[in-house]
């Protein structure tokens, strides 16, 4: 077989994920920057909620891209329990900042296939992950 069928995240799907993430951010009262990218890390939708930190815009984009490209949550490498500062920073440097050791980016997986990533930034890492998980939860409803 020379080709395969791939699932694709649509604009409508990206908007549904964004809406769920925004709803969670409002619920926890933390204005966020939220980015949704496709499986190749290309931006589909982005929101900067009123009051979200301007300095976190690029961080949210990086988290989304990193989660989609690595097909894994962003965060310290190899894991949060035993992180390696050198490996975590080395990955970021080796990829011209395309990967990050900051939590808040999650891959969007549908039927076992990565269709994109969500990146959230402007709160604490825990808040960012919480908001990103709400977006992932919206995608799970379509599985």
Secondary structure, DSSP 8 states (H G I E B T S, - for coil): ----------HHHHHHHHHHHHHHHHHTT---EEEEEETTS-EEEEEE-TT--GGGHHHHHHHHHHHHHHTS--SSSS-STT--HHHHHHHHHHTTTSS-SSS-EEEEEETTEEEEEEEEESS-HHHHHHHHHHHHHHHHTT-
